[in-house]
Amino acid sequence: MQSLDVIDMESELSYWRTHYRGMSRCEGLRYSDYEPALKLGLDAYMRGHGRSLSDMEQELRDCYRRTRGGSRLDWDQAHSVVQAAWDRLSDRGGR
């Protein structure tokens, strides 16, 4: 597989707008609750420079707390969303 150097953020977010309901614990939540964690996962993948998600966890947690806005996801819920966004890119990009 070839590594992803650039992603189309709007295309990725569009994908998740139609697929977020398939994630666990989504009952009663809206896409807007998921979007901050999705953006964080996409950004982390692109900026990680070969680091693993677990290596970045503390800084991602801190970033999520600063940027979550009105999201009703706590960090434990958001972490699984970050992981899903990361995994989707990883599966396509080979990291």
Phi and psi in radians as a Rosetta constraint file:
Dihedral C 1 N 2 CA 2 C 2 CIRCULARHARMONIC -1.639 0.35
Dihedral N 2 CA 2 C 2 N 3 CIRCULARHARMONIC 2.489 0.35
Dihedral C 2 N 3 CA 3 C 3 CIRCULARHARMONIC -1.244 0.35
Dihedral N 3 CA 3 C 3 N 4 CIRCULARHARMONIC 2.525 0.35
Dihedral C 3 N 4 CA 4 C 4 CIRCULARHARMONIC -1.463 0.35
Dihedral N 4 CA 4 C 4 N 5 CIRCULARHARMONIC 2.179 0.35
Dihedral C 4 N 5 CA 5 C 5 CIRCULARHARMONIC -1.724 0.35
Dihedral N 5 CA 5 C 5 N 6 CIRCULARHARMONIC -0.489 0.35
Dihedral C 5 N 6 CA 6 C 6 CIRCULARHARMONIC -2.452 0.35
Dihedral N 6 CA 6 C 6 N 7 CIRCULARHARMONIC 2.481 0.35
Dihedral C 6 N 7 CA 7 C 7 CIRCULARHARMONIC -2.163 0.35
Dihedral N 7 CA 7 C 7 N 8 CIRCULARHARMONIC 2.681 0.35
Dihedral C 7 N 8 CA 8 C 8 CIRCULARHARMONIC -1.601 0.35
Dihedral N 8 CA 8 C 8 N 9 CIRCULARHARMONIC 1.708 0.35
Dihedral C 8 N 9 CA 9 C 9 CIRCULARHARMONIC -1.003 0.35
Dihedral N 9 CA 9 C 9 N 10 CIRCULARHARMONIC -0.749 0.35
Dihedral C 9 N 10 CA 10 C 10 CIRCULARHARMONIC -1.111 0.35
Dihedral N 10 CA 10 C 10 N 11 CIRCULARHARMONIC -0.681 0.35
Dihedral C 10 N 11 CA 11 C 11 CIRCULARHARMONIC -1.136 0.35
Dihedral N 11 CA 11 C 11 N 12 CIRCULARHARMONIC -0.748 0.35
Dihedral C 11 N 12 CA 12 C 12 CIRCULARHARMONIC -1.110 0.35
Dihedral N 12 CA 12 C 12 N 13 CIRCULARHARMONIC -0.787 0.35
Dihedral C 12 N 13 CA 13 C 13 CIRCULARHARMONIC -1.142 0.35
Dihedral N 13 CA 13 C 13 N 14 CIRCULARHARMONIC -0.618 0.35
Dihedral C 13 N 14 CA 14 C 14 CIRCULARHARMONIC -1.095 0.35
Dihedral N 14 CA 14 C 14 N 15 CIRCULARHARMONIC -0.744 0.35
Dihedral C 14 N 15 CA 15 C 15 CIRCULARHARMONIC -0.985 0.35
Dihedral N 15 CA 15 C 15 N 16 CIRCULARHARMONIC -0.862 0.35
Dihedral C 15 N 16 CA 16 C 16 CIRCULARHARMONIC -1.206 0.35
Dihedral N 16 CA 16 C 16 N 17 CIRCULARHARMONIC -0.494 0.35
Dihedral C 16 N 17 CA 17 C 17 CIRCULARHARMONIC -1.043 0.35
Dihedral N 17 CA 17 C 17 N 18 CIRCULARHARMONIC -0.568 0.35
Dihedral C 17 N 18 CA 18 C 18 CIRCULARHARMONIC -1.683 0.35
Dihedral N 18 CA 18 C 18 N 19 CIRCULARHARMONIC -0.147 0.35
Dihedral C 18 N 19 CA 19 C 19 CIRCULARHARMONIC -2.093 0.35
Dihedral N 19 CA 19 C 19 N 20 CIRCULARHARMONIC -0.066 0.35
Dihedral C 19 N 20 CA 20 C 20 CIRCULARHARMONIC -1.128 0.35
Dihedral N 20 CA 20 C 20 N 21 CIRCULARHARMONIC -0.462 0.35
Dihedral C 20 N 21 CA 21 C 21 CIRCULARHARMONIC -1.144 0.35
Dihedral N 21 CA 21 C 21 N 22 CIRCULARHARMONIC -0.325 0.35
Dihedral C 21 N 22 CA 22 C 22 CIRCULARHARMONIC -1.355 0.35
Dihedral N 22 CA 22 C 22 N 23 CIRCULARHARMONIC -0.143 0.35
Dihedral C 22 N 23 CA 23 C 23 CIRCULARHARMONIC -1.384 0.35
Dihedral N 23 CA 23 C 23 N 24 CIRCULARHARMONIC 2.697 0.35
Dihedral C 23 N 24 CA 24 C 24 CIRCULARHARMONIC -1.192 0.35
Dihedral N 24 CA 24 C 24 N 25 CIRCULARHARMONIC 2.724 0.35
Dihedral C 24 N 25 CA 25 C 25 CIRCULARHARMONIC 1.075 0.35
Dihedral N 25 CA 25 C 25 N 26 CIRCULARHARMONIC 0.554 0.35
Dihedral C 25 N 26 CA 26 C 26 CIRCULARHARMONIC -1.616 0.35
Dihedral N 26 CA 26 C 26 N 27 CIRCULARHARMONIC -0.124 0.35
Dihedral C 26 N 27 CA 27 C 27 CIRCULARHARMONIC -0.991 0.35
Dihedral N 27 CA 27 C 27 N 28 CIRCULARHARMONIC 2.184 0.35
Dihedral C 27 N 28 CA 28 C 28 CIRCULARHARMONIC 1.420 0.35
Dihedral N 28 CA 28 C 28 N 29 CIRCULARHARMONIC -0.025 0.35
Dihedral C 28 N 29 CA 29 C 29 CIRCULARHARMONIC -1.828 0.35
Dihedral N 29 CA 29 C 29 N 30 CIRCULARHARMONIC 2.673 0.35
Dihedral C 29 N 30 CA 30 C 30 CIRCULARHARMONIC -1.870 0.35
Dihedral N 30 CA 30 C 30 N 31 CIRCULARHARMONIC 2.906 0.35
Dihedral C 30 N 31 CA 31 C 31 CIRCULARHARMONIC -0.961 0.35
Dihedral N 31 CA 31 C 31 N 32 CIRCULARHARMONIC -0.669 0.35
Dihedral C 31 N 32 CA 32 C 32 CIRCULARHARMONIC -1.058 0.35
Dihedral N 32 CA 32 C 32 N 33 CIRCULARHARMONIC -0.430 0.35
Dihedral C 32 N 33 CA 33 C 33 CIRCULARHARMONIC -1.258 0.35
Dihedral N 33 CA 33 C 33 N 34 CIRCULARHARMONIC -0.508 0.35
Dihedral C 33 N 34 CA 34 C 34 CIRCULARHARMONIC -1.551 0.35
Dihedral N 34 CA 34 C 34 N 35 CIRCULARHARMONIC -0.501 0.35
Dihedral C 34 N 35 CA 35 C 35 CIRCULARHARMONIC -0.981 0.35
Dihedral N 35 CA 35 C 35 N 36 CIRCULARHARMONIC -0.772 0.35
Dihedral C 35 N 36 CA 36 C 36 CIRCULARHARMONIC -1.029 0.35
Dihedral N 36 CA 36 C 36 N 37 CIRCULARHARMONIC -0.705 0.35
Dihedral C 36 N 37 CA 37 C 37 CIRCULARHARMONIC -1.225 0.35
Dihedral N 37 CA 37 C 37 N 38 CIRCULARHARMONIC -0.649 0.35
Dihedral C 37 N 38 CA 38 C 38 CIRCULARHARMONIC -1.100 0.35
Dihedral N 38 CA 38 C 38 N 39 CIRCULARHARMONIC -0.822 0.35
Dihedral C 38 N 39 CA 39 C 39 CIRCULARHARMONIC -1.062 0.35
Dihedral N 39 CA 39 C 39 N 40 CIRCULARHARMONIC -0.705 0.35
Dihedral C 39 N 40 CA 40 C 40 CIRCULARHARMONIC -1.096 0.35
Dihedral N 40 CA 40 C 40 N 41 CIRCULARHARMONIC -0.758 0.35
Dihedral C 40 N 41 CA 41 C 41 CIRCULARHARMONIC -1.114 0.35
Dihedral N 41 CA 41 C 41 N 42 CIRCULARHARMONIC -0.740 0.35
Dihedral C 41 N 42 CA 42 C 42 CIRCULARHARMONIC -1.132 0.35
Dihedral N 42 CA 42 C 42 N 43 CIRCULARHARMONIC -0.802 0.35
Dihedral C 42 N 43 CA 43 C 43 CIRCULARHARMONIC -1.113 0.35
Dihedral N 43 CA 43 C 43 N 44 CIRCULARHARMONIC -0.754 0.35
Dihedral C 43 N 44 CA 44 C 44 CIRCULARHARMONIC -1.073 0.35
Dihedral N 44 CA 44 C 44 N 45 CIRCULARHARMONIC -0.713 0.35
Dihedral C 44 N 45 CA 45 C 45 CIRCULARHARMONIC -1.059 0.35
Dihedral N 45 CA 45 C 45 N 46 CIRCULARHARMONIC -0.801 0.35
Dihedral C 45 N 46 CA 46 C 46 CIRCULARHARMONIC -1.256 0.35
Dihedral N 46 CA 46 C 46 N 47 CIRCULARHARMONIC -0.556 0.35
Dihedral C 46 N 47 CA 47 C 47 CIRCULARHARMONIC -1.676 0.35
Dihedral N 47 CA 47 C 47 N 48 CIRCULARHARMONIC -0.074 0.35
Dihedral C 47 N 48 CA 48 C 48 CIRCULARHARMONIC -1.191 0.35
Dihedral N 48 CA 48 C 48 N 49 CIRCULARHARMONIC -0.395 0.35
Dihedral C 48 N 49 CA 49 C 49 CIRCULARHARMONIC 0.826 0.35
Dihedral N 49 CA 49 C 49 N 50 CIRCULARHARMONIC 0.875 0.35
Dihedral C 49 N 50 CA 50 C 50 CIRCULARHARMONIC 1.514 0.35
Dihedral N 50 CA 50 C 50 N 51 CIRCULARHARMONIC -0.102 0.35
Dihedral C 50 N 51 CA 51 C 51 CIRCULARHARMONIC -1.285 0.35
Dihedral N 51 CA 51 C 51 N 52 CIRCULARHARMONIC 2.697 0.35
Dihedral C 51 N 52 CA 52 C 52 CIRCULARHARMONIC -1.492 0.35
Dihedral N 52 CA 52 C 52 N 53 CIRCULARHARMONIC 2.787 0.35
Dihedral C 52 N 53 CA 53 C 53 CIRCULARHARMONIC -1.059 0.35
Dihedral N 53 CA 53 C 53 N 54 CIRCULARHARMONIC -0.689 0.35
Dihedral C 53 N 54 CA 54 C 54 CIRCULARHARMONIC -1.145 0.35
Dihedral N 54 CA 54 C 54 N 55 CIRCULARHARMONIC -0.564 0.35
Dihedral C 54 N 55 CA 55 C 55 CIRCULARHARMONIC -1.147 0.35
Dihedral N 55 CA 55 C 55 N 56 CIRCULARHARMONIC -0.461 0.35
Dihedral C 55 N 56 CA 56 C 56 CIRCULARHARMONIC -1.722 0.35
Dihedral N 56 CA 56 C 56 N 57 CIRCULARHARMONIC 0.023 0.35
Dihedral C 56 N 57 CA 57 C 57 CIRCULARHARMONIC -0.987 0.35
Dihedral N 57 CA 57 C 57 N 58 CIRCULARHARMONIC -0.805 0.35
Dihedral C 57 N 58 CA 58 C 58 CIRCULARHARMONIC -1.096 0.35
Dihedral N 58 CA 58 C 58 N 59 CIRCULARHARMONIC -0.792 0.35
Dihedral C 58 N 59 CA 59 C 59 CIRCULARHARMONIC -1.185 0.35
Dihedral N 59 CA 59 C 59 N 60 CIRCULARHARMONIC -0.580 0.35
Dihedral C 59 N 60 CA 60 C 60 CIRCULARHARMONIC -1.188 0.35
Dihedral N 60 CA 60 C 60 N 61 CIRCULARHARMONIC -0.719 0.35
Dihedral C 60 N 61 CA 61 C 61 CIRCULARHARMONIC -1.042 0.35
Dihedral N 61 CA 61 C 61 N 62 CIRCULARHARMONIC -0.817 0.35
Dihedral C 61 N 62 CA 62 C 62 CIRCULARHARMONIC -1.091 0.35
Dihedral N 62 CA 62 C 62 N 63 CIRCULARHARMONIC -0.744 0.35
Dihedral C 62 N 63 CA 63 C 63 CIRCULARHARMONIC -1.114 0.35
Dihedral N 63 CA 63 C 63 N 64 CIRCULARHARMONIC -0.747 0.35
Dihedral C 63 N 64 CA 64 C 64 CIRCULARHARMONIC -1.069 0.35
Dihedral N 64 CA 64 C 64 N 65 CIRCULARHARMONIC -0.739 0.35
Dihedral C 64 N 65 CA 65 C 65 CIRCULARHARMONIC -1.061 0.35
Dihedral N 65 CA 65 C 65 N 66 CIRCULARHARMONIC -0.594 0.35
Dihedral C 65 N 66 CA 66 C 66 CIRCULARHARMONIC -1.382 0.35
Dihedral N 66 CA 66 C 66 N 67 CIRCULARHARMONIC -0.506 0.35
Dihedral C 66 N 67 CA 67 C 67 CIRCULARHARMONIC -2.005 0.35
Dihedral N 67 CA 67 C 67 N 68 CIRCULARHARMONIC 0.045 0.35
Dihedral C 67 N 68 CA 68 C 68 CIRCULARHARMONIC -1.227 0.35
Dihedral N 68 CA 68 C 68 N 69 CIRCULARHARMONIC -0.328 0.35
Dihedral C 68 N 69 CA 69 C 69 CIRCULARHARMONIC 1.006 0.35
Dihedral N 69 CA 69 C 69 N 70 CIRCULARHARMONIC -2.248 0.35
Dihedral C 69 N 70 CA 70 C 70 CIRCULARHARMONIC -1.581 0.35
Dihedral N 70 CA 70 C 70 N 71 CIRCULARHARMONIC 0.203 0.35
Dihedral C 70 N 71 CA 71 C 71 CIRCULARHARMONIC -1.054 0.35
Dihedral N 71 CA 71 C 71 N 72 CIRCULARHARMONIC 2.406 0.35
Dihedral C 71 N 72 CA 72 C 72 CIRCULARHARMONIC -1.567 0.35
Dihedral N 72 CA 72 C 72 N 73 CIRCULARHARMONIC 0.055 0.35
Dihedral C 72 N 73 CA 73 C 73 CIRCULARHARMONIC -1.429 0.35
Dihedral N 73 CA 73 C 73 N 74 CIRCULARHARMONIC 2.253 0.35
Dihedral C 73 N 74 CA 74 C 74 CIRCULARHARMONIC -1.395 0.35
Dihedral N 74 CA 74 C 74 N 75 CIRCULARHARMONIC 3.087 0.35
Dihedral C 74 N 75 CA 75 C 75 CIRCULARHARMONIC -1.072 0.35
Dihedral N 75 CA 75 C 75 N 76 CIRCULARHARMONIC -0.706 0.35
Dihedral C 75 N 76 CA 76 C 76 CIRCULARHARMONIC -1.055 0.35
Dihedral N 76 CA 76 C 76 N 77 CIRCULARHARMONIC -0.718 0.35
Dihedral C 76 N 77 CA 77 C 77 CIRCULARHARMONIC -1.212 0.35
Dihedral N 77 CA 77 C 77 N 78 CIRCULARHARMONIC -0.775 0.35
Dihedral C 77 N 78 CA 78 C 78 CIRCULARHARMONIC -1.109 0.35
Dihedral N 78 CA 78 C 78 N 79 CIRCULARHARMONIC -0.622 0.35
Dihedral C 78 N 79 CA 79 C 79 CIRCULARHARMONIC -1.023 0.35
Dihedral N 79 CA 79 C 79 N 80 CIRCULARHARMONIC -0.711 0.35
Dihedral C 79 N 80 CA 80 C 80 CIRCULARHARMONIC -1.183 0.35
Dihedral N 80 CA 80 C 80 N 81 CIRCULARHARMONIC -0.526 0.35
Dihedral C 80 N 81 CA 81 C 81 CIRCULARHARMONIC -1.260 0.35
Dihedral N 81 CA 81 C 81 N 82 CIRCULARHARMONIC -0.781 0.35
Dihedral C 81 N 82 CA 82 C 82 CIRCULARHARMONIC -0.979 0.35
Dihedral N 82 CA 82 C 82 N 83 CIRCULARHARMONIC -0.782 0.35
Dihedral C 82 N 83 CA 83 C 83 CIRCULARHARMONIC -1.068 0.35
Dihedral N 83 CA 83 C 83 N 84 CIRCULARHARMONIC -0.737 0.35
Dihedral C 83 N 84 CA 84 C 84 CIRCULARHARMONIC -1.115 0.35
Dihedral N 84 CA 84 C 84 N 85 CIRCULARHARMONIC -0.757 0.35
Dihedral C 84 N 85 CA 85 C 85 CIRCULARHARMONIC -1.127 0.35
Dihedral N 85 CA 85 C 85 N 86 CIRCULARHARMONIC -0.756 0.35
Dihedral C 85 N 86 CA 86 C 86 CIRCULARHARMONIC -1.045 0.35
Dihedral N 86 CA 86 C 86 N 87 CIRCULARHARMONIC -0.847 0.35
Dihedral C 86 N 87 CA 87 C 87 CIRCULARHARMONIC -1.086 0.35
Dihedral N 87 CA 87 C 87 N 88 CIRCULARHARMONIC -0.680 0.35
Dihedral C 87 N 88 CA 88 C 88 CIRCULARHARMONIC -1.059 0.35
Dihedral N 88 CA 88 C 88 N 89 CIRCULARHARMONIC -0.776 0.35
Dihedral C 88 N 89 CA 89 C 89 CIRCULARHARMONIC -1.215 0.35
Dihedral N 89 CA 89 C 89 N 90 CIRCULARHARMONIC -0.706 0.35
Dihedral C 89 N 90 CA 90 C 90 CIRCULARHARMONIC -1.076 0.35
Dihedral N 90 CA 90 C 90 N 91 CIRCULARHARMONIC -0.726 0.35
Dihedral C 90 N 91 CA 91 C 91 CIRCULARHARMONIC -1.081 0.35
Dihedral N 91 CA 91 C 91 N 92 CIRCULARHARMONIC -0.582 0.35
Dihedral C 91 N 92 CA 92 C 92 CIRCULARHARMONIC -1.517 0.35
Dihedral N 92 CA 92 C 92 N 93 CIRCULARHARMONIC -0.472 0.35
Dihedral C 92 N 93 CA 93 C 93 CIRCULARHARMONIC -1.879 0.35
Dihedral N 93 CA 93 C 93 N 94 CIRCULARHARMONIC -0.177 0.35
Dihedral C 93 N 94 CA 94 C 94 CIRCULARHARMONIC 1.477 0.35
Dihedral N 94 CA 94 C 94 N 95 CIRCULARHARMONIC 0.195 0.35
